[in-house]
Amino acid sequence: MPKEVDIKKIVEDIKALDGVQGIHTLHIWSICSNIHAMSAHIDIKEDAKNRRAEILDLINQRLAKDHHIFYTTLQAECNGCPMDQLFRTIEHREHGH
C-alpha cells in the first residue's frame, strides 16, 4: 500500500456516492512513485443496478481527481441481481448437420 494513499478516505468517498452500498476486495498498489492503481468489488444498491456503468464512471472520476489513482479494475456487484438471470444455462442442442 502506498503510504501517501488514505484508504479510509477512499472507502468513505466511494460509499458516499449515490447507489453504492459497499466496497470489498480492495487492493491498491504503486506502478511507480506517483502513479497508483486499484482493484475492488463495488456493491451496488438494488435500486441502482441499472446505473452500474454510470456509478463506476463516477468512482473512476473521484479516484483520479481526489486520490491520484488513474488505473482501476472495478467489478460491480449487486445482491438484487439473481444469478439465474446473469448466466444462461448451457446445454447441447442438435444443429441438424
NUKOLTOR-160745 format. One record per residue (C-alpha): residue number from 1; residue in three letters; x, y, z. Coordinates in steps of 0.001 Angstrom, whole numbers, always signed. Example, Ala and Ser with C-alpha at 12.3 -4.5 7.8 and 13.67 -1.06 7.14 Angstrom:
@resi = 1; resn = ALA; c1 = +12300; c2 = -4500; c3 = +7800;
@resi = 2; resn = SER; c1 = +13670; c2 = -1060; c3 = +7140;
***
This chain:
@resi = 1; resn = MET; c1 = +0; c2 = +0; c3 = +0;
@resi = 2; resn = PRO; c1 = +1461; c2 = +3370; c3 = -965;
@resi = 3; resn = LYS; c1 = +1975; c2 = +5330; c3 = +2267;
@resi = 4; resn = GLU; c1 = +513; c2 = +8572; c3 = +852;
@resi = 5; resn = VAL; c1 = -2794; c2 = +6861; c3 = -14;
@resi = 6; resn = ASP; c1 = -5541; c2 = +7250; c3 = +2605;
@resi = 7; resn = ILE; c1 = -7520; c2 = +4031; c3 = +2244;
@resi = 8; resn = LYS; c1 = -10151; c2 = +5066; c3 = +4801;
@resi = 9; resn = LYS; c1 = -10854; c2 = +8258; c3 = +2840;
@resi = 10; resn = ILE; c1 = -11079; c2 = +6316; c3 = -429;
@resi = 11; resn = VAL; c1 = -13617; c2 = +3898; c3 = +1068;
@resi = 12; resn = GLU; c1 = -15621; c2 = +6796; c3 = +2565;
@resi = 13; resn = ASP; c1 = -15655; c2 = +8653; c3 = -766;
@resi = 14; resn = ILE; c1 = -16818; c2 = +5613; c3 = -2706;
@resi = 15; resn = LYS; c1 = -19507; c2 = +4658; c3 = -176;
@resi = 16; resn = ALA; c1 = -20791; c2 = +8255; c3 = -191;
@resi = 17; resn = LEU; c1 = -21731; c2 = +8023; c3 = -3875;
@resi = 18; resn = ASP; c1 = -25408; c2 = +7558; c3 = -4655;
@resi = 19; resn = GLY; c1 = -26117; c2 = +3924; c3 = -5477;
@resi = 20; resn = VAL; c1 = -23089; c2 = +2430; c3 = -3713;
@resi = 21; resn = GLN; c1 = -23837; c2 = +46; c3 = -861;
@resi = 22; resn = GLY; c1 = -20297; c2 = -1017; c3 = -41;
@resi = 23; resn = ILE; c1 = -16827; c2 = -1952; c3 = -1221;
@resi = 24; resn = HIS; c1 = -14703; c2 = -5046; c3 = -645;
@resi = 25; resn = THR; c1 = -11718; c2 = -6954; c3 = -2021;
@resi = 26; resn = LEU; c1 = -9892; c2 = -3630; c3 = -2256;
@resi = 27; resn = HIS; c1 = -6262; c2 = -3605; c3 = -3424;
@resi = 28; resn = ILE; c1 = -4111; c2 = -522; c3 = -4049;
@resi = 29; resn = TRP; c1 = -537; c2 = -575; c3 = -5301;
@resi = 30; resn = SER; c1 = +2049; c2 = +1712; c3 = -6881;
@resi = 31; resn = ILE; c1 = +3050; c2 = +1445; c3 = -10512;
@resi = 32; resn = CYS; c1 = +5791; c2 = +3984; c3 = -9813;
@resi = 33; resn = SER; c1 = +6347; c2 = +6601; c3 = -7114;
@resi = 34; resn = ASN; c1 = +3453; c2 = +8864; c3 = -8138;
@resi = 35; resn = ILE; c1 = +1177; c2 = +6564; c3 = -10155;
@resi = 36; resn = HIS; c1 = -1163; c2 = +4242; c3 = -8291;
@resi = 37; resn = ALA; c1 = -3580; c2 = +1509; c3 = -9320;
@resi = 38; resn = MET; c1 = -6600; c2 = -32; c3 = -7618;
@resi = 39; resn = SER; c1 = -8904; c2 = -3005; c3 = -7953;
@resi = 40; resn = ALA; c1 = -12103; c2 = -3511; c3 = -5979;
@resi = 41; resn = HIS; c1 = -15546; c2 = -5048; c3 = -5926;
@resi = 42; resn = ILE; c1 = -18264; c2 = -2409; c3 = -5615;
@resi = 43; resn = ASP; c1 = -21607; c2 = -3428; c3 = -4094;
@resi = 44; resn = ILE; c1 = -24376; c2 = -1602; c3 = -5944;
@resi = 45; resn = LYS; c1 = -27733; c2 = -971; c3 = -4282;
@resi = 46; resn = GLU; c1 = -30588; c2 = -2920; c3 = -5829;
@resi = 47; resn = ASP; c1 = -32468; c2 = +205; c3 = -6885;
@resi = 48; resn = ALA; c1 = -29339; c2 = +1467; c3 = -8697;
@resi = 49; resn = LYS; c1 = -28362; c2 = -1707; c3 = -10563;
@resi = 50; resn = ASN; c1 = -29394; c2 = -179; c3 = -13899;
@resi = 51; resn = ARG; c1 = -26844; c2 = +2613; c3 = -13290;
@resi = 52; resn = ARG; c1 = -23825; c2 = +344; c3 = -12741;
@resi = 53; resn = ALA; c1 = -21764; c2 = +1812; c3 = -15603;
@resi = 54; resn = GLU; c1 = -22539; c2 = +5385; c3 = -14530;
@resi = 55; resn = ILE; c1 = -21585; c2 = +4626; c3 = -10919;
@resi = 56; resn = LEU; c1 = -18285; c2 = +3021; c3 = -11951;
@resi = 57; resn = ASP; c1 = -17514; c2 = +6077; c3 = -14104;
@resi = 58; resn = LEU; c1 = -18183; c2 = +8366; c3 = -11130;
@resi = 59; resn = ILE; c1 = -15903; c2 = +6264; c3 = -8932;
@resi = 60; resn = ASN; c1 = -13110; c2 = +6452; c3 = -11516;
@resi = 61; resn = GLN; c1 = -13513; c2 = +10236; c3 = -11766;
@resi = 62; resn = ARG; c1 = -13381; c2 = +10621; c3 = -7983;
@resi = 63; resn = LEU; c1 = -10346; c2 = +8337; c3 = -7667;
@resi = 64; resn = ALA; c1 = -8436; c2 = +10255; c3 = -10339;
@resi = 65; resn = LYS; c1 = -9368; c2 = +13738; c3 = -9127;
@resi = 66; resn = ASP; c1 = -9138; c2 = +13286; c3 = -5360;
@resi = 67; resn = HIS; c1 = -6717; c2 = +10381; c3 = -4885;
@resi = 68; resn = HIS; c1 = -4481; c2 = +10347; c3 = -7996;
@resi = 69; resn = ILE; c1 = -5462; c2 = +6762; c3 = -8812;
@resi = 70; resn = PHE; c1 = -5673; c2 = +6555; c3 = -12597;
@resi = 71; resn = TYR; c1 = -5588; c2 = +2807; c3 = -13273;
@resi = 72; resn = THR; c1 = -8505; c2 = +781; c3 = -11934;
@resi = 73; resn = THR; c1 = -10262; c2 = -2523; c3 = -12312;
@resi = 74; resn = LEU; c1 = -13684; c2 = -2248; c3 = -10688;
@resi = 75; resn = GLN; c1 = -16244; c2 = -5028; c3 = -10566;
@resi = 76; resn = ALA; c1 = -19855; c2 = -4032; c3 = -9917;
@resi = 77; resn = GLU; c1 = -21882; c2 = -6474; c3 = -7840;
@resi = 78; resn = CYS; c1 = -25439; c2 = -6315; c3 = -6627;
@resi = 79; resn = ASN; c1 = -27280; c2 = -8593; c3 = -4240;
@resi = 80; resn = GLY; c1 = -30506; c2 = -7869; c3 = -6083;
@resi = 81; resn = CYS; c1 = -29260; c2 = -9481; c3 = -9298;
@resi = 82; resn = PRO; c1 = -30499; c2 = -13076; c3 = -9367;
@resi = 83; resn = MET; c1 = -27760; c2 = -15370; c3 = -10624;
@resi = 84; resn = ASP; c1 = -30148; c2 = -17254; c3 = -12917;
@resi = 85; resn = GLN; c1 = -30663; c2 = -14031; c3 = -14870;
@resi = 86; resn = LEU; c1 = -26949; c2 = -13357; c3 = -15170;
@resi = 87; resn = PHE; c1 = -25933; c2 = -16729; c3 = -16543;
@resi = 88; resn = ARG; c1 = -27691; c2 = -18745; c3 = -19193;
@resi = 89; resn = THR; c1 = -27870; c2 = -22489; c3 = -18885;
@resi = 90; resn = ILE; c1 = -25564; c2 = -24150; c3 = -21383;
@resi = 91; resn = GLU; c1 = -26949; c2 = -27292; c3 = -22910;
@resi = 92; resn = HIS; c1 = -26369; c2 = -29309; c3 = -26053;
@resi = 93; resn = ARG; c1 = -28715; c2 = -28673; c3 = -28973;
@resi = 94; resn = GLU; c1 = -28879; c2 = -30518; c3 = -32265;
@resi = 95; resn = HIS; c1 = -27943; c2 = -28487; c3 = -35329;
@resi = 96; resn = GLY; c1 = -29372; c2 = -30744; c3 = -37994;
@resi = 97; resn = HIS; c1 = -25988; c2 = -31239; c3 = -39736;
***
